[in-house]
Amino acid sequence: MKNTRGVVIGGAAIVLSAIFFLVPFLFSFVIASMDRTQANQLEFTWPQPFVLLNNVAEALAARDYLMIIAFINSIILTVASVAALVILSAMVAYVWQRRISRWSPLINILVLAGLIVPPAIVPTIWVLQTVGLFRTMPGLIFIEIAYGLPFCILLFRAFIASVPRELDEAAVVDGAGSVQIFFRVIFPVLRSVVMTVIILQSVLIYNDFQNPLYFLPGTENATVQLTLLNFQSQFTTQYNLLFATILLVTIPPLIMFIFFNRKIVEGMAAGSVKG
Amino acid sequence: MASTLSTSEATRLAPATRSLRDRGKKRPGPYPYWFYIVPAIIYVVFFMVPTFASFYFSFTRWDLFTSTWIGLKNYKTFFAEQALIIGLRNTLIYAVITSGLKVVLGMALALLLTSKIIARGYLRSVVFFPVLVSTIGIGLTFTVLMDPERGLINQALGVVGINGPGWLTNPDLALFSIALVDVWKGVGLATVIYIAGLVSIPQEYYEAAEVDGAGRWKVFRNIMLPLARPATATVITLSLIGGLRSFDLIWAMTKGGPGFASDVIASVIYKQYQAGFYGLSTAGSVVLFLVVTIIVVPLTWWLNRGEEVT
C-alpha cells in the first residue's frame, strides 16, 4: 500500500521534473545540434542533420578563438582566486577560532558585513585605478578574494572548532614554529573542508558575471560569462552557435556536479546555515 | 608511543603549555596575529575602503579623478526620476516574490524529497543542478523559451488552447517572468537547506505524534514547521540578500526593459556608470546598501532571536 503510493507520487514527480527541469537543458542541446536554418525555427524537435560537433568547433573558432581565450582567462581567474582564498581564509579562521582576543568581535562584525553589504561599484573601480589594477586580471583576482573571504572563513572556522587543541599543543611541545604548526599539522587535517571550499568557490567564481563586467571589461581578456553574453548579439541569427556556446559554458559545472554532487550539497547547506 | 594523548600525558603536558602561553604574552605564540595581515589588507583595500568612500563620493559630481561636492543633489535626482524610482520599487517586489516562492516551493519540494517515494536521489539532483549553472546561460535560454510567438513555452500553451502572454515583452509582466526564472534556478538551494533541516528533526517527535494520533497536517504544522525554523530563517535571509542585489539574470534577459519596466537598483547602478554619471551611480550603491541593511539586519536579528526563545 505504502509502496504503491511512493511509486505513484515518485512517478508523477519524475514526469513533472522532466517537464520543468530537463526540457530547458534538452532544448539547449537539440538547438545546439541543428544546422543554422533548422535552429532558427527554434522548434523542439530532433536535429536533422545532427551537427553538434561542427557547431561547437565553429563557436570555439568564432572571432579568432575568443571563447578559447575566455576559457583560459576564466581558468586563471578561478584557480588563482580559489587557491588564495583557501590558504588565507584557513589562516584567519585558525587564529580567530583558537585565540580569543579583542580582535575576535571585530572580525565577527567584518565577516557578517562582508556577507550582507553589497559592494560599492564605482568607488571600487576608483581604488583599483589608484593602485594600478583596474582592467587587469590580478585586480579581479583580488576582488574575488575580498568578496569570498567571509563565507570561506565561516566554513573553516566551524570545522576548526572540531579539531582538538591538543594537536597544536603537542606540536608546540615538539618545538614547531607557528607557520610549521599551521601548514604541517593543522592544514592537512582540514582536507575535507578544503575540498568543500574549493568546489563551491570555483563554481561561484567561474559563474561570476557582475565582477568581471565591471572590473575586467573589454573583449581581449574577458571571462567566459562575459563572452557568452557578447555572443548573444553576435549570434542573433545563429541560434545553433549561441546554444553550442551555452552548452560549452555549462560543461565545467556539470563535471563538478557529476563528481562532487554530495559534497556540494552538504557544503552549501552547512555553509549557508552558518552564514 | 600511541598517537593519541593519554590522560597522564595530557597532565604532564599541561604545565609546559601553560608556561608557553605565559611567554606568549611577549612572543607571538602558536596563533600569531600576523596571519590576519594579508587577508585584512585585501579586505580593507578592496572592500571596506570603497564602501566607506561611497558615502563621500555619492555627494559629489565625479569623473574618477576629480570630485566636486554637490550635497544631496545625486539623491534628489535619484528620487525625482521616475525611472530610478521604478528601479527601487522593482528591487523590493523582486526580492519579496523570489524569497517568498523559494520558501514555499523549497519547503514543498523538501517534504516531497524526504518522503518515501521512488527516484529520490535522481529528483534531488535534477532540482539542484540549475543552482550550479551559469546565470547568463540560463537567462539566455529562457529568453528564447519565453519568446512570445516562437518560444517553446507559448507553443506548449498554445497546444492546450491558452494564448500565452509576452513574458518578457509585456512591461507589466517582464519583472515577474524574470523572478520566476530566478526561482527556477534557485529553488534547489532552498530545497537542500530545508532537507538538511527536516532530517535533523529527531525521530521521537514523529513517534510521539503518531502515538497521540496526530494527522499529517498537524505533524507538519506543529512539528516540522517550528523545528525547521532555522532553515526558514536561512532561506529567507539568503534569498532576500540575493534578490535585493540581483543583476546578472535581469541583465541577461531584458537589460531592465522594456523601457524601465524590469530595472532594479543594481541595473540602474550599471546604467548610470555606463553613462558616466559616477556620482549618481555611487548614490545608487549607497541606496542599495541602505535598503539591504535596513531590511536584512533587523530581520536576521528577529529570526535568530525567535530561535533562542524556543
Boltz contact constraints between the chains, C-beta under 6 A:
constraints:
  - contact:
      token1: [A, 6]
      token2: [B, 116]
      max_distance: 6.0
  - contact:
      token1: [A, 6]
      token2: [B, 117]
      max_distance: 6.0
  - contact:
      token1: [A, 6]
      token2: [B, 118]
      max_distance: 6.0
  - contact:
      token1: [A, 7]
      token2: [B, 118]
      max_distance: 6.0
  - contact:
      token1: [A, 9]
      token2: [B, 117]
      max_distance: 6.0
  - contact:
      token1: [A, 10]
      token2: [B, 117]
      max_distance: 6.0
  - contact:
      token1: [A, 10]
      token2: [B, 118]
      max_distance: 6.0
  - contact:
      token1: [A, 10]
      token2: [B, 119]
      max_distance: 6.0
  - contact:
      token1: [A, 13]
      token2: [B, 123]
      max_distance: 6.0
  - contact:
      token1: [A, 14]
      token2: [B, 119]
      max_distance: 6.0
  - contact:
      token1: [A, 17]
      token2: [B, 123]
      max_distance: 6.0
  - contact:
      token1: [A, 17]
      token2: [B, 126]
      max_distance: 6.0
  - contact:
      token1: [A, 21]
      token2: [B, 126]
      max_distance: 6.0
  - contact:
      token1: [A, 24]
      token2: [B, 141]
      max_distance: 6.0
  - contact:
      token1: [A, 28]
      token2: [B, 141]
      max_distance: 6.0
  - contact:
      token1: [A, 42]
      token2: [B, 150]
      max_distance: 6.0
  - contact:
      token1: [A, 44]
      token2: [B, 152]
      max_distance: 6.0
  - contact:
      token1: [A, 88]
      token2: [B, 39]
      max_distance: 6.0
  - contact:
      token1: [A, 91]
      token2: [B, 35]
      max_distance: 6.0
  - contact:
      token1: [A, 92]
      token2: [B, 36]
      max_distance: 6.0
  - contact:
      token1: [A, 92]
      token2: [B, 39]
      max_distance: 6.0
  - contact:
      token1: [A, 95]
      token2: [B, 31]
      max_distance: 6.0
  - contact:
      token1: [A, 95]
      token2: [B, 35]
      max_distance: 6.0
  - contact:
      token1: [A, 98]
      token2: [B, 31]
      max_distance: 6.0
  - contact:
      token1: [A, 99]
      token2: [B, 31]
      max_distance: 6.0
  - contact:
      token1: [A, 116]
      token2: [B, 296]
      max_distance: 6.0
  - contact:
      token1: [A, 118]
      token2: [B, 245]
      max_distance: 6.0
  - contact:
      token1: [A, 118]
      token2: [B, 288]
      max_distance: 6.0
  - contact:
      token1: [A, 118]
      token2: [B, 289]
      max_distance: 6.0
  - contact:
      token1: [A, 118]
      token2: [B, 292]
      max_distance: 6.0
  - contact:
      token1: [A, 120]
      token2: [B, 50]
      max_distance: 6.0
  - contact:
      token1: [A, 120]
      token2: [B, 51]
      max_distance: 6.0
  - contact:
      token1: [A, 120]
      token2: [B, 54]
      max_distance: 6.0
  - contact:
      token1: [A, 120]
      token2: [B, 285]
      max_distance: 6.0
  - contact:
      token1: [A, 121]
      token2: [B, 269]
      max_distance: 6.0
  - contact:
      token1: [A, 121]
      token2: [B, 285]
      max_distance: 6.0
  - contact:
      token1: [A, 122]
      token2: [B, 273]
      max_distance: 6.0
  - contact:
      token1: [A, 122]
      token2: [B, 278]
      max_distance: 6.0
  - contact:
      token1: [A, 122]
      token2: [B, 281]
      max_distance: 6.0
  - contact:
      token1: [A, 122]
      token2: [B, 282]
      max_distance: 6.0
  - contact:
      token1: [A, 123]
      token2: [B, 50]
      max_distance: 6.0
  - contact:
      token1: [A, 123]
      token2: [B, 53]
      max_distance: 6.0
  - contact:
      token1: [A, 123]
      token2: [B, 54]
      max_distance: 6.0
  - contact:
      token1: [A, 123]
      token2: [B, 57]
      max_distance: 6.0
  - contact:
      token1: [A, 124]
      token2: [B, 50]
      max_distance: 6.0
  - contact:
      token1: [A, 126]
      token2: [B, 64]
      max_distance: 6.0
  - contact:
      token1: [A, 127]
      token2: [B, 49]
      max_distance: 6.0
  - contact:
      token1: [A, 127]
      token2: [B, 50]
      max_distance: 6.0
  - contact:
      token1: [A, 142]
      token2: [B, 42]
      max_distance: 6.0
  - contact:
      token1: [A, 142]
      token2: [B, 46]
      max_distance: 6.0
  - contact:
      token1: [A, 143]
      token2: [B, 46]
      max_distance: 6.0
  - contact:
      token1: [A, 145]
      token2: [B, 42]
      max_distance: 6.0
  - contact:
      token1: [A, 146]
      token2: [B, 42]
      max_distance: 6.0
  - contact:
      token1: [A, 146]
      token2: [B, 43]
      max_distance: 6.0
  - contact:
      token1: [A, 146]
      token2: [B, 46]
      max_distance: 6.0
  - contact:
      token1: [A, 146]
      token2: [B, 47]
      max_distance: 6.0
  - contact:
      token1: [A, 149]
      token2: [B, 39]
      max_distance: 6.0
  - contact:
      token1: [A, 149]
      token2: [B, 43]
      max_distance: 6.0
  - contact:
      token1: [A, 166]
      token2: [B, 5]
      max_distance: 6.0
  - contact:
      token1: [A, 168]
      token2: [B, 30]
      max_distance: 6.0
  - contact:
      token1: [A, 169]
      token2: [B, 17]
      max_distance: 6.0
  - contact:
      token1: [A, 172]
      token2: [B, 20]
      max_distance: 6.0
  - contact:
      token1: [A, 172]
      token2: [B, 30]
      max_distance: 6.0
  - contact:
      token1: [A, 173]
      token2: [B, 13]
      max_distance: 6.0
  - contact:
      token1: [A, 173]
      token2: [B, 16]
      max_distance: 6.0
  - contact:
      token1: [A, 178]
      token2: [B, 30]
      max_distance: 6.0
  - contact:
      token1: [A, 178]
      token2: [B, 32]
      max_distance: 6.0
  - contact:
      token1: [A, 181]
      token2: [B, 30]
      max_distance: 6.0
  - contact:
      token1: [A, 203]
      token2: [B, 132]
      max_distance: 6.0
  - contact:
      token1: [A, 207]
      token2: [B, 134]
      max_distance: 6.0
  - contact:
      token1: [A, 209]
      token2: [B, 136]
      max_distance: 6.0
  - contact:
      token1: [A, 209]
      token2: [B, 248]
      max_distance: 6.0
  - contact:
      token1: [A, 210]
      token2: [B, 247]
      max_distance: 6.0
  - contact:
      token1: [A, 210]
      token2: [B, 248]
      max_distance: 6.0
  - contact:
      token1: [A, 225]
      token2: [B, 134]
      max_distance: 6.0
  - contact:
      token1: [A, 225]
      token2: [B, 136]
      max_distance: 6.0
  - contact:
      token1: [A, 228]
      token2: [B, 136]
      max_distance: 6.0
  - contact:
      token1: [A, 229]
      token2: [B, 136]
      max_distance: 6.0
  - contact:
      token1: [A, 232]
      token2: [B, 140]
      max_distance: 6.0
  - contact:
      token1: [A, 246]
      token2: [B, 137]
      max_distance: 6.0
  - contact:
      token1: [A, 249]
      token2: [B, 134]
      max_distance: 6.0
  - contact:
      token1: [A, 249]
      token2: [B, 137]
      max_distance: 6.0
  - contact:
      token1: [A, 250]
      token2: [B, 133]
      max_distance: 6.0
  - contact:
      token1: [A, 250]
      token2: [B, 137]
      max_distance: 6.0
  - contact:
      token1: [A, 253]
      token2: [B, 132]
      max_distance: 6.0
  - contact:
      token1: [A, 253]
      token2: [B, 133]
      max_distance: 6.0
  - contact:
      token1: [A, 257]
      token2: [B, 129]
      max_distance: 6.0
  - contact:
      token1: [A, 257]
      token2: [B, 132]
      max_distance: 6.0
  - contact:
      token1: [A, 265]
      token2: [B, 192]
      max_distance: 6.0
  - contact:
      token1: [A, 269]
      token2: [B, 192]
      max_distance: 6.0
  - contact:
      token1: [A, 269]
      token2: [B, 193]
      max_distance: 6.0
  - contact:
      token1: [A, 269]
      token2: [B, 196]
      max_distance: 6.0
  - contact:
      token1: [A, 272]
      token2: [B, 193]
      max_distance: 6.0
  - contact:
      token1: [A, 272]
      token2: [B, 234]
      max_distance: 6.0
  - contact:
      token1: [A, 272]
      token2: [B, 238]
      max_distance: 6.0
  - contact:
      token1: [A, 273]
      token2: [B, 234]
      max_distance: 6.0
